[in-house]
Amino acid sequence: MPELRKDPVIGRWVIISTERAKRPAATERPKPPPRPGPCPFCEGNEAMTPPEIAAYRPEGSQRDGPGWTLRVVPNKFPALMIEGSLERRGEGVYDLINGIGAHEVIIETPAHETNVGALKEKQFEELLWAYRDRILDLREDKRFRYVLIFKNQGAEAGATMEHTHSQLIALPIVPRTVSDELVGAQEYYKYKERCIYCDIVRQEVEDRLRIVSENESFVVICPFAPRFPFETWILPKKHSSYFEHASKIEYIDLARALRETVVRLNRTLSDPPFNYLVHSMPFQEMENGHYHWHMEVMPKLTQVAGFEWGTGFYINPMPPEMAAQLLREVVL
Amino acid sequence: MPELRKDPVIGRWVIISTERAKRPAATERPKPPPRPGPCPFCEGNEAMTPPEIAAYRPEGSQRDGPGWTLRVVPNKFPALMIEGSLERRGEGVYDLINGIGAHEVIIETPAHETNVGALKEKQFEELLWAYRDRILDLREDKRFRYVLIFKNQGAEAGATMEHTHSQLIALPIVPRTVSDELVGAQEYYKYKERCIYCDIVRQEVEDRLRIVSENESFVVICPFAPRFPFETWILPKKHSSYFEHASKIEYIDLARALRETVVRLNRTLSDPPFNYLVHSMPFQEMENGHYHWHMEVMPKLTQVAGFEWGTGFYINPMPPEMAAQLLREVVL
């Protein structure tokens, strides 16, 4: 059983997950996975994954059979286990919880595409609906406080399967990064009675210095203080705390914005490894005036080294104004 | 001029440093540096570095000439600039400071060693004295609040020069990671009137589950909630807030503990890439009962991916109890 362990000084949680050690090359140096033989994520190989949790497939087609356009399955090497009840305990100065959670894989296409940028806008739209469906389902489970939706594109960004896929992890505690954002947004709101993200959107749309693209519902920017070269955020123009509360029109506009952003990064940086993720309000809280959901896209071009680990600072050689200009200039 | 920029939501600082972009391969994908031609860090090539800031060399030997055993030079591609006064300003919702700081390289040996594990105990001792000397010098500069000492071993851990070296960066603000530790340690102290790190040392020495090694002055452990496989901490047994206040005996013992730790990691993991760093109290504060300086050593074996960036959580497939056992069993 995996464990959630808390650092006693700074309160950072860690998942100690020996299941994950069974993956091929789990603790070896990163290198492109060789992975010979058939791909478990391809249509026709459904029996190679655990039974599906959900799928978009025509009526009448068989569960765990071919015919689907998108498929959600449990991660075969889950970081957390879905069965059991939460148990918190101490060991002297230390605190831990047994590793309850969900770890799912969202297979984005039945075809063996290795880059999400190859997907059509319609497929991105379907992918966003799948994210929403899984969140709505998992938030019914009262053990969970948060679901992180994320994607690792490329081996250097942590992907161990090359067939394009997203992942989600449902967690019994609110992750630190999200609660840091919440606290910061709340403080700003207390002071100004405005949402900090709304103020960012307003300033960026006016300045245009760091704008990558814009449509009816979303603005894509390189943020003012990016950790990484070409880090890019996608923000809804209309204030809302929850990703899963977006409208149909908004998902259509987000599919376009997200796909375009991936294509812009791919063209500018020759298909770089990258991660993206969704940040939304933790469960069991209400829509509010201060927290504003958004997506973050982070190409992996520089190494995180001793300085970053030691300080929590990042050194970024690429000003976001220059990155935004390069991304803006891509002809789609 | 580089800039320190603050994320307006969570307050994370970032150094936007276009100087660094001039390094060969600054924003290309990580790969082992080819670096043909003579090594600027080797004895005899002193003219290839900026003039030395300090060196350990026999009396009578020439500054920036051969004969030294350890040499400190400015980083040729500094993340921050040493000249100028601190200027804080705002740009709408954003805050920034001009990028004042020091960025130095500590060349650990005149010989072209590519792994710090090849250095003798005496050389480690000298290295620790060099760290101390540089901190004592830089803390006189009232613009600085903190000096981070760190090492990147191997290209995958961020080293761009293979000749073994450490670095330091002096900063005008206290880094987030250090202030998180300070706040956590202060809270524990308020509640218990004891140092959390002292309690950790006590519990680990008693349990012995996560002990790697021990000498008169230091204990080496795999921490209870490690972010990375084989993450290892070196803690002084005697409480002290500042690295630079250690005694001669303590530096001798630390040199032994640090060298042994590197050798244990090298033997267990076949010369892995790793980072190490020193965490000590920020300047302008006093020795106190709650903060306890220490070193952290982090092999780079797993990829930091979307989940980690999105949550601030880490997934670690290697329980520290197992890592400690493997490291303990190394025959030195």
Interface residues (C-beta under 8 A of the other chain):
Chain A: R5 K6 D7 P8 V9 I10 G11 R12 W13 V14 I15 I16 S17 T18 E19 R20 A21 R23 A26 T27 E28 R29 P30 A79 E91 G92 V93 Y94 L148 F150 K151 N152 A155 E156 A157 G158 A159 Q167 I169 L171 P175 R176 T177 V178 D180 E181 V183 G184 A185 Y188 I196 Y197 D199 I200 Q203 D207 P223 F224 A225 P226 R227 P229 P272 P273 N275 Y276 L277 V278 H279 E296 M298 L301 T302 Q303 V304 A305 G306 F307 W309 G310 T311 G312 F313 Y314 I315 N316 P317 M318 P319 P320
Chain B: R5 K6 D7 P8 V9 I10 G11 R12 W13 V14 I15 I16 S17 T18 E19 R20 A21 R23 A26 T27 E28 R29 P30 A79 E91 G92 V93 Y94 L148 F150 K151 N152 A155 E156 A157 G158 A159 Q167 I169 L171 P175 R176 T177 V178 D180 E181 V183 G184 A185 Y188 I196 Y197 D199 I200 Q203 D207 P223 F224 A225 P226 R227 P229 P272 P273 N275 Y276 L277 V278 H279 E296 M298 L301 T302 Q303 V304 A305 G306 F307 W309 G310 T311 G312 F313 Y314 I315 N316 P317 M318 P319 P320
